[in-house]
Amino acid sequence: MELKRSPTYWEAINFTDEAYEPVSKKQSARLLQTCEEKKHIVKMPKRYRTLDTYGLYFNLQQLGNYTAPIELQYIATGDDYYLTCRSPKTSRLTTHSIQLNDHPWLKQTKGQEFSAVAEPVLTTRTFEKAMKRKHEVIDGTGQIRRGFVQFPVTGQVVFLEEEDGQQQPLFGLPASFVYQKLELSVEKTTDGLPSTTYTLLLKDDLYENQQDLLTQHGKQPARLTYHSLPDVLPANKTIPYLTLQSKDPEEPMHKTISLRYETIVKDLPVRGFNGIGTDNKEIHGFLHPNEAALRDGNFRQLSLISDKLAKRIADELKDVTLEKSQGSRADIRYLTLIQDGKVQTFDLYLKTRANKTDFYVKDIRTKKTAKLSGKLATALAAELED
């Protein structure tokens, strides 16, 4: 087994100041190839200027294969240029040295050089009532208060809630090129219901998300109190951000929302730049007559094999004896296994004997061939018949 990210199934989007712009397949392939290569990985410079930013998206999402995107950003220091790639699993960066003639679409090459912050920088701004947004909450001092978080290049800010002495994480917000400085604010809505919902808004030019903090049914509104924040959010320390409190006799409540910076991204629900979700760890298998049927998600030509069978095939192919393919190509020519945005496609060969059909799978990239065991061959034959 050798699952790899294939440029056939990944497409790049250029993040401009106010929009997302698709790029050519050739450019997408070069961006993916650069991120996948290991030999030009270097240490990230301490000072640099930021240039174009991209996201690489796995284009088989419509087949139920959710895969988090890969973030990319060109940076430069002096006349040296790099492409930084952010792992969708860990949010860590790899920095790849590049030559400009291999990336001719990079037009913006100038700019101010700066040093990235080592830990999140926190600032707070207050506004008078006249600046209030439609649903924005006024705090206990009668002012509007908005927080701003400037992210470092790695790690995540975790939002936690504490109530009745119990603290638990709400979600993690990994470092991202898309929201390098994020605004935090609180709104309340009723939507015509006898309850009031308080919501934390997360916002930047190209990003917006939200998290409900509280739904209140009592008659007295919750009182919102912001805590003083340090200039920098230190690693692995929990800092109170705001408290929601109500003395309503029918529904008393005291809840505190805190922030915590962790240098390692843990397995938490995320509000990343691609919305909400977790990587798809399952192995999926598809039978298809040609590459286009899979790439375009043509369900009339695709057959999905069971996840259990796909995993059995993948496990067996991790340790097999290589053979020469025998028999003739199957009517449905290809078998593709997919996991977390990585694919491996095989030519299918059938050799029919008296009471048995042998299956040979030949990797279309490496041309290596293996024969499936009898039980797997029988199970795969049943899938082909269906």
Secondary structure as the mmCIF struct_conf table of DSSP 4:
data_model
#
loop_
_struct_conf.conf_type_id
_struct_conf.id
_struct_conf.beg_label_comp_id
_struct_conf.beg_label_asym_id
_struct_conf.beg_label_seq_id
_struct_conf.end_label_comp_id
_struct_conf.end_label_asym_id
_struct_conf.end_label_seq_id
STRN STRN1 LYS A 4 LYS A 4
HELX_RH_3T_P HELX_RH_3T_P1 PRO A 7 TYR A 9
STRN STRN2 TRP A 10 PHE A 15
BEND BEND1 ASP A 17 GLU A 18
STRN STRN3 TYR A 20 PRO A 22
HELX_RH_AL_P HELX_RH_AL_P1 LYS A 25 GLU A 36
TURN_TY1_P TURN_TY1_P1 LYS A 39 HIS A 40
STRN STRN4 ILE A 41 VAL A 42
HELX_LH_PP_P HELX_LH_PP_P1 LYS A 43 PRO A 45
BEND BEND2 LYS A 46 LYS A 46
STRN STRN5 ARG A 47 PHE A 58
TURN_TY1_P TURN_TY1_P2 ASN A 59 LEU A 60
HELX_RH_3T_P HELX_RH_3T_P2 GLN A 61 LEU A 63
TURN_TY1_P TURN_TY1_P3 GLY A 64 GLY A 64
HELX_LH_PP_P HELX_LH_PP_P2 ALA A 68 PRO A 69
STRN STRN6 ILE A 70 THR A 77
TURN_TY1_P TURN_TY1_P4 GLY A 78 ASP A 79
STRN STRN7 ASP A 80 ARG A 86
TURN_TY1_P TURN_TY1_P5 PRO A 88 THR A 90
STRN STRN8 LEU A 93 ILE A 98
HELX_RH_3T_P HELX_RH_3T_P3 LEU A 100 ASP A 102
TURN_TY1_P TURN_TY1_P6 PRO A 104 TRP A 105
STRN STRN9 PHE A 114 SER A 115
HELX_LH_PP_P HELX_LH_PP_P3 ALA A 116 VAL A 117
BEND BEND3 ALA A 118 GLU A 119
STRN STRN10 VAL A 121 PHE A 127
HELX_RH_3T_P HELX_RH_3T_P4 LYS A 129 MET A 131
TURN_TY1_P TURN_TY1_P7 LYS A 134 HIS A 135
STRN STRN11 GLU A 136 GLU A 136
HELX_LH_PP_P HELX_LH_PP_P4 VAL A 137 ILE A 138
TURN_TY1_P TURN_TY1_P8 GLY A 140 THR A 141
BEND BEND4 GLY A 142 GLY A 142
STRN STRN12 ILE A 144 GLN A 150
BEND BEND5 VAL A 153 THR A 154
STRN STRN13 GLN A 156 GLU A 163
TURN_TY1_P TURN_TY1_P9 ASP A 164 GLY A 165
STRN STRN14 GLN A 166 PRO A 174
BEND BEND6 PHE A 177 PHE A 177
TURN_TY1_P TURN_TY1_P10 VAL A 178 TYR A 179
BEND BEND7 GLN A 180 GLN A 180
STRN STRN15 LYS A 181 THR A 189
TURN_TY1_P TURN_TY1_P11 ASP A 191 GLY A 192
BEND BEND8 LEU A 193 SER A 195
STRN STRN16 THR A 196 ASP A 204
TURN_TY1_P TURN_TY1_P12 ASP A 205 LEU A 206
STRN STRN17 TYR A 207 GLN A 216
BEND BEND9 GLY A 218 GLN A 220
HELX_LH_PP_P HELX_LH_PP_P5 PRO A 221 ALA A 222
STRN STRN18 ARG A 223 TYR A 226
HELX_LH_PP_P HELX_LH_PP_P6 HIS A 227 SER A 228
BEND BEND10 ASP A 231 ASP A 231
STRN STRN19 VAL A 232 VAL A 232
STRN STRN20 ALA A 235 ALA A 235
TURN_TY1_P TURN_TY1_P13 ASN A 236 ASN A 236
STRN STRN21 THR A 238 SER A 246
TURN_TY1_P TURN_TY1_P14 PRO A 249 GLU A 250
BEND BEND11 GLU A 251 GLU A 251
STRN STRN22 MET A 253 GLU A 262
BEND BEND12 THR A 263 ILE A 264
BEND BEND13 ASP A 267 ASP A 267
STRN STRN23 VAL A 270 VAL A 270
STRN STRN24 GLY A 272 GLY A 272
TURN_TY1_P TURN_TY1_P15 PHE A 273 ASN A 274
STRN STRN25 GLY A 275 GLY A 275
BEND BEND14 ILE A 276 ILE A 276
BEND BEND15 GLU A 282 GLU A 282
STRN STRN26 HIS A 284 HIS A 288
BEND BEND16 PRO A 289 ASN A 290
HELX_RH_AL_P HELX_RH_AL_P2 GLU A 291 ARG A 295
TURN_TY1_P TURN_TY1_P16 ASP A 296 GLY A 297
TURN_TY1_P TURN_TY1_P17 PHE A 299 GLN A 301
STRN STRN27 SER A 303 ILE A 305
HELX_LH_PP_P HELX_LH_PP_P7 SER A 306 SER A 306
HELX_RH_AL_P HELX_RH_AL_P3 ASP A 307 LEU A 317
TURN_TY1_P TURN_TY1_P18 LYS A 318 LYS A 318
BEND BEND17 ASP A 319 ASP A 319
STRN STRN28 LEU A 322 LEU A 322
BEND BEND18 GLY A 327 GLY A 327
STRN STRN29 SER A 328 GLN A 339
TURN_TY1_P TURN_TY1_P19 ASP A 340 GLY A 341
STRN STRN30 LYS A 342 THR A 352
BEND BEND19 ALA A 354 ASN A 355
STRN STRN31 THR A 357 ASP A 363
TURN_TY1_P TURN_TY1_P20 ILE A 364 THR A 366
STRN STRN32 THR A 369 LYS A 371
HELX_LH_PP_P HELX_LH_PP_P8 LEU A 372 SER A 373
HELX_RH_AL_P HELX_RH_AL_P4 GLY A 374 GLU A 385
#
